[in-house]
């Protein structure tokens, strides 16, 4: 039997296509990059999938473009876009996305307020 060092490419077929991958946390089962169709790994599809509850516990969203040779963590941009669409539609974003949007938008951070000290 012949051994091969060949592995299938994960590079999309388009010459200049930006691909978006979503990391999801499955609790005690660990976390993983979610499987997605190469042809629909665009930002709009990811946003729609997030808004329709396709992900259980979103960790981050990463974009990469192999033609331009760059990767980028776009989690903050995605969080802002989710909140913007919710505001435009005058509805809350799905409950499962609250932690993600709060984390990347900087909302509800714990703040320690200084307390006045009284010397007795």
C-alpha positions as CSV (number, residue, x, y, z in Angstrom):
1,X,0.0,0.0,0.0
2,X,1.4,3.4,-1.0
3,X,1.7,6.1,1.6
4,X,1.0,9.7,0.7
5,X,1.9,12.9,2.4
6,X,-0.9,14.7,0.5
7,X,-3.6,16.4,2.6
8,X,-6.7,18.1,1.3
9,X,-6.5,21.8,1.1
10,X,-8.8,24.0,3.2
11,X,-8.1,27.0,1.0
12,X,-11.3,28.2,-0.7
13,X,-11.6,27.9,-4.5
14,X,-12.1,31.7,-5.0
15,X,-9.0,33.7,-5.9
16,X,-9.6,36.4,-3.4
17,X,-12.2,35.3,-0.9
18,X,-12.3,36.1,2.8
19,X,-13.4,33.2,4.9
20,X,-14.9,33.4,8.4
21,X,-14.6,30.6,11.0
22,X,-16.4,30.5,14.3
23,X,-15.0,28.9,17.5
24,X,-17.7,27.4,19.7
25,X,-17.4,26.1,23.2
26,X,-19.2,22.8,23.9
27,X,-18.6,22.8,27.7
28,X,-17.1,19.6,29.0
29,X,-16.7,18.3,25.4
30,X,-14.2,21.1,24.6
31,X,-14.2,23.8,22.0
32,X,-13.9,23.5,18.2
33,X,-13.9,25.5,15.0
34,X,-17.4,24.9,13.6
35,X,-17.7,23.1,10.3
36,X,-19.0,25.2,7.5
37,X,-19.4,25.0,3.7
38,X,-16.5,26.8,1.9
39,X,-18.9,28.5,-0.4
40,X,-20.9,30.0,2.5
41,X,-18.2,31.0,4.9
42,X,-18.7,34.7,4.3
43,X,-19.5,37.3,6.9
44,X,-23.2,37.7,6.1
45,X,-23.8,33.9,6.4
46,X,-21.9,33.8,9.8
47,X,-24.0,36.8,11.1
48,X,-27.3,35.2,10.0
49,X,-26.2,31.8,11.5
50,X,-25.4,33.6,14.8
51,X,-28.7,35.4,14.8
52,X,-30.7,32.2,14.2
53,X,-29.0,30.3,17.0
54,X,-26.7,28.0,15.0
55,X,-24.0,28.3,17.7
56,X,-24.2,27.3,21.3
57,X,-21.5,29.3,23.1
58,X,-19.5,31.5,20.8
59,X,-15.9,32.1,21.7
60,X,-14.6,34.1,18.7
61,X,-14.8,34.7,15.0
62,X,-11.6,34.7,12.8
63,X,-11.3,35.8,9.2
64,X,-8.6,34.9,6.8
65,X,-7.8,35.6,3.2
66,X,-5.2,33.3,1.6
67,X,-4.7,35.4,-1.5
68,X,-3.8,38.5,0.5
69,X,-2.1,36.3,3.2
70,X,-3.7,37.7,6.3
71,X,-5.7,36.4,9.3
72,X,-7.6,38.6,11.7
73,X,-9.7,38.1,14.9
74,X,-12.9,39.9,13.9
75,X,-14.9,39.1,17.1
76,X,-15.2,42.7,18.1
77,X,-16.5,43.7,14.7
78,X,-19.0,40.8,14.7
79,X,-20.2,41.7,18.2
80,X,-20.9,45.3,17.1
81,X,-22.7,44.2,14.0
82,X,-24.9,41.8,16.0
83,X,-25.8,44.6,18.4
84,X,-26.4,47.0,15.5
85,X,-28.8,44.6,13.7
86,X,-30.6,43.9,16.9
87,X,-31.1,47.6,17.5
88,X,-32.2,48.2,13.9
89,X,-34.8,45.5,14.2
90,X,-35.8,46.6,17.7
91,X,-35.2,43.2,19.2
92,X,-32.8,41.6,21.5
93,X,-30.0,39.4,20.2
94,X,-30.3,35.7,21.0
95,X,-29.6,34.9,24.7
96,X,-26.7,32.7,23.8
97,X,-24.8,35.6,22.2
98,X,-25.0,37.9,25.2
99,X,-21.8,36.8,26.8
100,X,-20.0,37.1,23.5
101,X,-21.2,40.6,22.6
102,X,-20.7,41.8,26.2
103,X,-17.1,40.5,26.2
104,X,-16.1,42.1,22.9
105,X,-18.1,45.3,23.3
106,X,-16.7,45.9,26.8
107,X,-20.1,46.2,28.4
108,X,-20.8,45.2,31.9
109,X,-17.2,45.1,33.0
110,X,-16.7,44.7,36.7
111,X,-15.4,47.9,38.2
112,X,-14.1,48.3,41.7
113,X,-15.0,51.7,43.0
114,X,-12.7,53.2,45.5
115,X,-14.3,53.3,49.0
116,X,-13.6,56.2,51.3
117,X,-11.5,55.1,54.3
118,X,-12.3,56.4,57.7
119,X,-9.6,56.5,60.2
120,X,-10.8,55.8,63.7
